[in-house]
Amino acid sequence: MGFVAASAAVRFEGADNITCYPSSDWAERAFCRTCGTHLFYRFTGEGPGSVDYSFGVGGRDDRTGLALEKEIYVDCKPDAYTLSGAHPRLTEQEFLKSIGFAD
């Protein structure tokens, strides 16, 4: 599970310890070069979401007030991951299309 933050709202301390690598044709992942902790996922292409960072919920000190807004890659999830509620559920193809990387 994760949350999204606009790049204008993100500030990194110790940025010289962050290493990024391209994990796909459209995104990069970053980790701490000192301890190896995963830090964020970010779209690198143009289009919706290209200026946002995705962080794991576990990286937040305060996890209160977070609401489930959508699920992605629902066609790839384990059967045990059944989340309740009325929210969008996108397949891999639907999600990639929503960010401009599929027809």
Order of alpha helices (4+ residues) and beta strands (2+ residues): beta-beta-beta-beta-beta-beta-beta-alpha
